[in-house]
Amino acid sequence: MANRHLSRSVVLQTLFEQDIRQCSIEKCNEVLKRNAAEFAPAAGDFPFMEELLRGTLARKVDLDLVIEKAAPEWPLSRIAPVDRNVLRLGLFELLFSDREMVPAKVAINEAIELAKSFGGENSGRFVNGVLGAVYKELGEPGRDEVSKKKKEVPYEEMPQERLVGAVVYTRQGNDVYLALVHDIFGHWTLSKGKLTPEETPEAGVVRKIKEEIGLNVTPDMRLGENEYVASDPATGKKRKHVIYFLAHSPFTEVALAKKGGLDDAKWFRLKDALELNFYEDMLPVITKAVQQLTSKPSSKP
């Protein structure tokens, strides 16, 4: 039931928005419909999403109390919003779902995967620790169940998807600006996308930046490469290999395309950009770009 993972991702996004904006239950239902239509139009499991969202919100006070008892050294206000809502979602399934439909181990594993996909570097371990503590308090239900999941595919045998991305910059007088995109989970990051089989990485990054944020870029140099594992609801785990460039652009208006996962894009002065909330794996790429941009003057626009 691969679509269930996608459905949980949509519910997590909705819970995150509710947590940040403090919207009403009625408004949350509208947000869920919008998110489902945008990010999971083919999931075909909207009743499951509605039930999961409604149940998690209805039990929010109880779930927060459980989190506070399981992680007393981490007040709710100190837990990152993504991690906080992954825990609420995972705990609701662990504590209140029908175990015939959602075994305890499935609830925990799904929450860990969501944390790894949408949280920070340590989110998976943190969620695993909290839910694991609650699981032990429950007497470890289903501990002796024989797993029917397929054998884990070795990393080397996973299909690979090639992507390209860029640190896009421009110069205005003595100032350097970076064009960044903002995702629905509160991080500023780099514009990137899939590379087609017939494209060179240089041609691909020019196309993707134009499609995603409307800028005409010229690649200057390769900054490096990064590879990570992502779970695709339809095909399972795959290796995503990203080639990052440093690319310059005219200082024109950034126009974010309507696509899943991103909600903003803008130019930042370099010194201001360094204070933003980035994913951990983006920091080495951005650091190298900053070193290149500040090491010597450039005549590029």
PLY file of the C-alpha trace (Angstrom):
ply
format ascii 1.0
element vertex 301
property float x
property float y
property float z
element edge 300
property int vertex1
property int vertex2
end_header
0.00 0.00 0.00
2.62 2.47 -1.20
0.05 5.23 -1.51
-0.47 5.18 2.26
3.02 6.65 2.70
2.17 9.44 0.27
-1.13 10.00 2.08
0.68 10.32 5.40
3.02 12.88 3.82
0.02 14.99 2.79
-1.49 14.75 6.28
1.87 15.74 7.80
2.03 18.80 5.58
-1.49 19.78 6.68
-0.67 19.28 10.36
2.44 21.41 9.89
0.40 24.24 8.35
-2.16 24.01 11.15
0.59 24.14 13.76
2.24 27.20 12.22
-0.91 29.12 11.29
-3.20 27.85 14.08
-6.10 27.46 11.66
-9.45 25.98 12.66
-10.49 22.37 12.11
-12.79 23.50 9.27
-9.93 25.38 7.63
-7.68 22.34 8.04
-10.12 20.26 6.00
-9.86 22.79 3.19
-6.07 22.75 3.45
-6.08 18.94 3.30
-8.19 18.96 0.13
-5.86 21.50 -1.46
-2.73 19.57 -0.48
-4.16 16.25 -1.62
-5.14 17.70 -5.00
-1.72 19.29 -5.46
0.65 16.65 -4.09
-1.26 13.35 -4.31
-3.97 13.56 -6.99
-3.57 9.88 -7.83
-3.37 8.54 -4.26
-7.04 7.55 -4.26
-7.07 7.38 -0.47
-8.64 10.64 0.66
-10.92 9.04 3.31
-7.78 7.64 4.98
-6.22 11.13 4.96
-9.37 12.69 6.44
-9.59 10.08 9.20
-5.89 10.42 10.06
-6.02 14.22 10.15
-9.27 14.38 12.11
-8.08 11.82 14.65
-4.69 13.43 15.19
-6.18 16.88 15.69
-8.89 15.56 18.01
-6.28 13.83 20.21
-3.69 16.61 19.98
-3.77 17.49 23.69
-3.40 13.85 24.72
-0.65 13.25 22.16
1.31 16.26 23.37
1.13 14.96 26.94
2.57 11.64 25.79
5.40 13.44 23.95
6.20 15.46 27.09
6.35 12.30 29.22
8.42 10.34 26.67
10.86 13.22 26.07
10.85 15.28 29.30
14.08 17.06 28.39
12.47 18.38 25.20
9.59 20.82 25.82
7.21 20.96 22.87
8.29 24.51 22.07
11.87 23.31 21.58
10.96 20.48 19.23
11.18 21.45 15.55
7.68 21.89 14.05
8.19 19.07 11.53
9.40 16.65 14.22
6.59 17.70 16.57
3.93 16.88 13.99
5.60 13.66 12.86
5.44 12.57 16.50
1.76 13.50 16.80
0.93 11.59 13.63
3.02 8.57 14.57
1.69 8.45 18.12
-1.90 8.66 16.95
-1.39 5.65 14.71
0.58 3.81 17.39
-1.91 4.44 20.18
-5.33 4.77 18.55
-5.33 3.08 15.13
-6.69 -0.40 14.49
-3.62 -2.64 14.86
-5.00 -5.01 12.26
-4.79 -2.14 9.76
-1.69 -0.40 11.14
0.61 -2.67 13.18
2.70 -0.88 15.80
5.95 -1.42 13.93
4.41 0.03 10.76
3.28 3.16 12.62
6.79 3.67 14.01
8.61 2.96 10.76
6.33 5.25 8.77
6.93 8.09 11.23
10.71 7.57 11.08
10.66 7.69 7.28
8.64 10.91 7.33
11.11 12.43 9.78
14.07 11.44 7.61
12.40 12.82 4.48
11.13 16.14 5.84
13.04 16.84 9.05
16.64 17.60 9.90
19.72 15.42 10.09
18.82 13.99 13.51
15.04 13.90 13.12
14.83 10.20 12.32
16.80 9.23 15.43
14.81 11.62 17.62
11.42 10.30 16.42
12.67 6.73 16.73
13.74 7.37 20.32
10.43 8.93 21.42
8.19 6.40 19.69
10.45 3.55 20.79
10.05 4.63 24.42
6.26 4.68 24.08
6.32 1.31 22.29
8.20 -0.25 25.22
5.70 1.23 27.68
2.94 -0.47 25.69
4.69 -3.83 26.13
6.12 -3.94 22.59
2.94 -5.14 20.82
3.65 -7.21 17.72
7.28 -7.76 18.69
7.17 -11.40 17.63
5.31 -10.84 14.39
7.09 -12.15 11.32
7.65 -9.35 8.85
6.11 -9.86 5.46
7.93 -6.95 3.89
10.18 -7.59 0.94
13.88 -7.87 1.59
15.60 -4.50 1.71
17.24 -3.67 -1.62
21.01 -3.11 -1.20
22.13 0.46 -1.76
24.20 -0.50 -4.81
21.17 -2.12 -6.48
18.74 0.77 -5.97
17.71 2.62 -9.15
19.43 5.97 -9.54
17.80 9.24 -10.54
20.00 12.06 -11.84
19.27 15.66 -10.82
20.89 19.04 -11.20
20.71 22.13 -9.01
22.45 25.45 -8.55
23.47 28.20 -6.21
22.16 31.07 -8.35
23.77 34.46 -7.74
23.94 37.95 -9.14
25.97 41.07 -8.33
24.56 44.53 -7.75
27.32 47.04 -7.08
29.30 45.69 -4.14
26.56 43.29 -3.06
26.10 39.64 -3.97
22.58 38.20 -4.01
21.46 34.55 -3.96
18.18 33.27 -5.42
16.72 30.65 -3.07
13.51 28.64 -2.87
11.48 27.88 0.27
9.82 24.51 0.86
6.61 23.71 2.68
8.52 22.41 5.71
10.18 25.70 6.54
13.61 25.41 4.92
15.31 27.63 2.36
17.10 25.52 -0.21
18.44 25.38 -3.77
16.44 25.10 -6.94
16.94 21.66 -8.50
15.22 19.08 -10.70
15.51 15.95 -12.80
18.00 15.66 -15.62
16.72 14.05 -18.83
18.78 11.22 -20.38
19.79 13.28 -23.42
20.86 16.41 -21.51
24.26 17.46 -20.29
24.25 18.60 -16.66
25.01 22.16 -17.82
22.05 22.23 -20.22
19.82 20.59 -17.65
20.51 23.12 -14.90
19.84 26.03 -17.27
16.47 24.48 -18.17
15.46 23.58 -14.62
16.27 26.98 -13.11
14.28 28.68 -15.87
11.32 26.33 -15.34
11.29 26.56 -11.54
12.13 30.19 -10.75
12.09 31.95 -14.14
15.75 33.01 -14.24
18.11 32.75 -17.19
21.32 31.38 -15.72
24.81 30.64 -17.00
26.74 27.95 -15.12
30.19 29.06 -13.92
31.49 25.87 -12.32
30.53 22.62 -10.64
30.35 22.95 -6.88
30.09 19.26 -6.13
27.82 16.24 -6.10
25.53 14.73 -3.48
23.64 11.45 -3.32
20.87 10.45 -0.94
18.15 7.80 -0.67
14.50 8.82 -1.09
11.32 6.75 -0.91
9.05 6.94 -3.93
5.44 5.92 -3.09
5.08 4.11 -6.41
8.49 2.52 -7.00
10.15 2.26 -3.59
13.57 3.54 -2.56
15.91 5.12 -5.07
19.25 6.89 -5.06
19.04 10.54 -6.03
22.33 11.84 -7.39
22.51 15.64 -7.61
25.16 17.71 -9.43
25.32 21.28 -8.10
26.58 24.31 -10.02
27.45 27.88 -9.24
25.49 29.88 -11.84
25.01 33.59 -12.41
21.87 35.38 -13.56
20.70 38.92 -14.33
19.02 40.59 -11.36
15.47 40.06 -12.61
12.30 39.14 -10.75
12.11 35.60 -9.40
8.93 33.83 -10.52
8.24 30.56 -8.68
6.44 27.96 -10.77
3.38 26.32 -9.24
4.66 22.90 -8.21
4.51 20.61 -5.23
6.74 21.18 -2.25
7.73 24.84 -2.72
5.88 27.94 -1.54
8.27 30.87 -2.06
11.37 32.06 -3.91
13.32 35.31 -3.62
16.67 37.05 -3.78
18.69 37.49 -0.57
21.80 39.51 0.09
24.60 37.05 0.67
25.14 38.14 4.28
21.41 37.74 5.02
21.21 34.38 3.26
23.80 32.92 5.62
21.37 33.34 8.52
18.58 31.29 6.91
17.38 27.82 7.87
19.04 25.37 5.45
19.05 21.58 5.35
22.29 20.15 6.72
23.28 18.50 3.43
23.01 21.86 1.63
25.52 23.62 3.86
28.72 22.21 2.23
27.47 23.22 -1.22
26.44 26.71 -0.10
29.67 27.16 1.86
31.77 26.34 -1.20
29.70 28.78 -3.28
30.20 31.53 -0.70
33.94 30.90 -0.70
34.01 31.25 -4.48
31.90 34.41 -4.46
33.90 36.17 -1.77
37.40 35.09 -2.76
37.84 37.60 -5.58
35.88 40.26 -7.47
33.93 39.19 -10.55
32.80 41.04 -13.63
29.83 38.75 -14.15
26.37 40.32 -13.67
0 1
1 2
2 3
3 4
4 5
5 6
6 7
7 8
8 9
9 10
10 11
11 12
12 13
13 14
14 15
15 16
16 17
17 18
18 19
19 20
20 21
21 22
22 23
23 24
24 25
25 26
26 27
27 28
28 29
29 30
30 31
31 32
32 33
33 34
34 35
35 36
36 37
37 38
38 39
39 40
40 41
41 42
42 43
43 44
44 45
45 46
46 47
47 48
48 49
49 50
50 51
51 52
52 53
53 54
54 55
55 56
56 57
57 58
58 59
59 60
60 61
61 62
62 63
63 64
64 65
65 66
66 67
67 68
68 69
69 70
70 71
71 72
72 73
73 74
74 75
75 76
76 77
77 78
78 79
79 80
80 81
81 82
82 83
83 84
84 85
85 86
86 87
87 88
88 89
89 90
90 91
91 92
92 93
93 94
94 95
95 96
96 97
97 98
98 99
99 100
100 101
101 102
102 103
103 104
104 105
105 106
106 107
107 108
108 109
109 110
110 111
111 112
112 113
113 114
114 115
115 116
116 117
117 118
118 119
119 120
120 121
121 122
122 123
123 124
124 125
125 126
126 127
127 128
128 129
129 130
130 131
131 132
132 133
133 134
134 135
135 136
136 137
137 138
138 139
139 140
140 141
141 142
142 143
143 144
144 145
145 146
146 147
147 148
148 149
149 150
150 151
151 152
152 153
153 154
154 155
155 156
156 157
157 158
158 159
159 160
160 161
161 162
162 163
163 164
164 165
165 166
166 167
167 168
168 169
169 170
170 171
171 172
172 173
173 174
174 175
175 176
176 177
177 178
178 179
179 180
180 181
181 182
182 183
183 184
184 185
185 186
186 187
187 188
188 189
189 190
190 191
191 192
192 193
193 194
194 195
195 196
196 197
197 198
198 199
199 200
200 201
201 202
202 203
203 204
204 205
205 206
206 207
207 208
208 209
209 210
210 211
211 212
212 213
213 214
214 215
215 216
216 217
217 218
218 219
219 220
220 221
221 222
222 223
223 224
224 225
225 226
226 227
227 228
228 229
229 230
230 231
231 232
232 233
233 234
234 235
235 236
236 237
237 238
238 239
239 240
240 241
241 242
242 243
243 244
244 245
245 246
246 247
247 248
248 249
249 250
250 251
251 252
252 253
253 254
254 255
255 256
256 257
257 258
258 259
259 260
260 261
261 262
262 263
263 264
264 265
265 266
266 267
267 268
268 269
269 270
270 271
271 272
272 273
273 274
274 275
275 276
276 277
277 278
278 279
279 280
280 281
281 282
282 283
283 284
284 285
285 286
286 287
287 288
288 289
289 290
290 291
291 292
292 293
293 294
294 295
295 296
296 297
297 298
298 299
299 300
